[in-house]
Amino acid sequence: MTDQLSAKDWLDQGLKALARRGFTALKAEPLAKQMGVSRGSFYWHFADIAAYHAGVLKHWREIAAERIIVDVEAAAPGSDALAVLLRRVFSERLALENAIRSWANVDASARAAVQAIDQRRLGYVEGLLKRAGLTDEIARPRAQILYWAFLGHALTEQPLPKAKQQTIVDELLRMAVR
């Protein structure tokens, strides 16, 4: 890589390192070494490691929630969005999700970021269920159940075979909107 890295390049590398090696990998020197640049490049973009950590968490939120929502809405306007969302999240490898949640166990800023993204995701799923015709009283607990299913899937760290994945998503959809 060149010395002309952007802040986004550093954040992307941070998410990769986090997913592979955990939050202890988020340090300027080892990241710079992996990227083939000096630490000066890091400090050009970030005042200190705390600012970098805040940037990584913000970047994760963008990737793990906001972009997914935009993609789902673009792919399936209307009630099909829930099916698109579930198929997507149950087909992904979720090492980064687990790494962020492990970080949140020991760091207040990461914990706050996880809580915020949990609320954002829950609110989005609840909105999808309401668009499918469910009342507030039904949509809210069903959104929570769907989210717990997602988190359970994330914790298993084992990909599902396509056929099993399809069966599970179909059953979740049936339970959610029935």
Secondary structure, DSSP 8 states (H G I E B T S, - for coil): --S---HHHHHHHHHHHHHHH-GGG--HHHHHHHHTS-HHHHHHH-SSHHHHHHHHHHHHHIIIIIHHHHHHHHH--STTHHHHHHHHHTTS--HHHHHHHHHHTT-HHHHHHHHHHHHHHHHHHHHHHHHTT--HHHHHHHHHHHHHHHHHHHHH-----HHHHHHHHHHHHHHHH-
